Amino acid sequence: MKIIGISASPRKNESTHFLLEQCLNEVKVATAASGKRLEVELIDLAPLKFHGCIACNACKKNVSCSQLDDYQQLIPKLADPEVLGIIMATPVYMGCMSSQAKAFLDRSVLFRRNGFMFKNKLGGVIAFGGSRNGGQELTIQAVHAAMMIHDMIIVGDGDHFGGAAWANHPDGYQGDTIGIDTAKNLGRRMVEVAQMMHNI
Ligand SMILES: Cc1cc2nc3c(=O)[nH]c(=O)nc-3n(C[C@H](O)[C@H](O)[C@H](O)COP(=O)(O)O)c2cc1C
């Protein structure tokens, strides 16, 4: 059983990736504490080259996409029934998700069109903004909307919407301990709900 984390920043190893790692580490810690097994995998979209959906409707026939780009390598990973949940991490761009996150979500329609393959998977979201209040909550909710279109089960951080952090913190993005804690709390909450649902 597995939780997949998607880093939807165009930049490798920057704030979004860091915050997702913090969240996934907490998934590991919480899982180990229970003595059960729940793997994690971080998928970084930064090196991948793919565009948004072109509405060719090829995926209405089967689990496939006509665009032969790097999204192809994500299809088997996401189609794996062992995946219990997906945590999307995105930078805030112009008050909402990155175009990488939107392209990823639009292309994921192929899983919906083939029997709602994400139905009942857990969905959590993390947003890193340059400003303290730059649109993190709206961004999280925009990703939640796509997750609901998949009939996924939305998980928050046990208090609010999910992981929300401030990259331009005076101590650097690693210094926003309050924001980092929200991402860690989301990780713990994902494990809690996964354990309730799947007896793991
Ligand atoms: C095109 C663009 C638009 C941005 N828009 C916002 C915004 O609306 N609100 C905000 O708080 N930060 C905004 N930022 C800042 C990024 O969200 C912030 O630097 C984030 O930490 C970048 O993630 P990364 O380090 O993973 O690349 C924007 C950055 C870029 C490049």
The ligand as a Tripos MOL2 file, in Angstrom:
@<TRIPOS>MOLECULE
LIG
   31    33     1     0     0
SMALL
NO_CHARGES

@<TRIPOS>ATOM
      1 C1          4.7030   33.0710  -11.9440 C.3       1 LIG1
      2 C2          4.7190   33.1490  -10.4620 C.ar      1 LIG1
      3 C3          3.5860   33.5780   -9.8000 C.ar      1 LIG1
      4 C4          3.5620   33.6250   -8.4040 C.ar      1 LIG1
      5 N1          2.4140   34.0090   -7.8010 N.ar      1 LIG1
      6 C5          2.3530   33.9920   -6.4420 C.ar      1 LIG1
      7 C6          1.1330   34.3290   -5.7870 C.ar      1 LIG1
      8 O1          0.1120   34.6480   -6.3790 O.2       1 LIG1
      9 N2          1.1140   34.2680   -4.4220 N.ar      1 LIG1
     10 C7          2.2320   33.9400   -3.6880 C.ar      1 LIG1
     11 O2          2.1570   33.9040   -2.4600 O.2       1 LIG1
     12 N3          3.4060   33.6040   -4.3110 N.ar      1 LIG1
     13 C8          3.4840   33.6350   -5.6500 C.ar      1 LIG1
     14 N4          4.6470   33.2680   -6.2780 N.ar      1 LIG1
     15 C9          5.7940   32.8190   -5.4630 C.3       1 LIG1
     16 C10         5.8800   31.2960   -5.3720 C.3       1 LIG1
     17 O3          4.6470   30.7350   -4.9610 O.3       1 LIG1
     18 C11         6.9180   30.8920   -4.3320 C.3       1 LIG1
     19 O4          8.1640   31.4530   -4.6650 O.3       1 LIG1
     20 C12         7.0370   29.3830   -4.2370 C.3       1 LIG1
     21 O5          7.7230   29.0980   -3.0580 O.3       1 LIG1
     22 C13         7.7730   28.7670   -5.3850 C.3       1 LIG1
     23 O6          7.8830   27.3660   -5.2120 O.3       1 LIG1
     24 P1          9.2560   26.6080   -5.5600 P.3       1 LIG1
     25 O7         10.2890   27.1170   -4.6030 O.co2     1 LIG1
     26 O8          8.9660   25.1740   -5.3650 O.co2     1 LIG1
     27 O9          9.5820   26.9530   -6.9620 O.co2     1 LIG1
     28 C14         4.7110   33.2460   -7.6720 C.ar      1 LIG1
     29 C15         5.8720   32.8320   -8.3520 C.ar      1 LIG1
     30 C16         5.8910   32.7880   -9.7280 C.ar      1 LIG1
     31 C17         7.1240   32.3060  -10.4360 C.3       1 LIG1
@<TRIPOS>BOND
     1     1     2 1
     2     2     3 ar
     3     2    30 ar
     4     3     4 ar
     5     4     5 ar
     6     4    28 ar
     7     5     6 ar
     8     6     7 ar
     9     6    13 1
    10     7     8 2
    11     7     9 ar
    12     9    10 ar
    13    10    11 2
    14    10    12 ar
    15    12    13 ar
    16    13    14 ar
    17    14    15 1
    18    14    28 ar
    19    15    16 1
    20    16    17 1
    21    16    18 1
    22    18    19 1
    23    18    20 1
    24    20    21 1
    25    20    22 1
    26    22    23 1
    27    23    24 1
    28    24    25 2
    29    24    26 1
    30    24    27 1
    31    28    29 ar
    32    29    30 ar
    33    30    31 1
@<TRIPOS>SUBSTRUCTURE
     1 LIG1         1 GROUP 0 **** ****
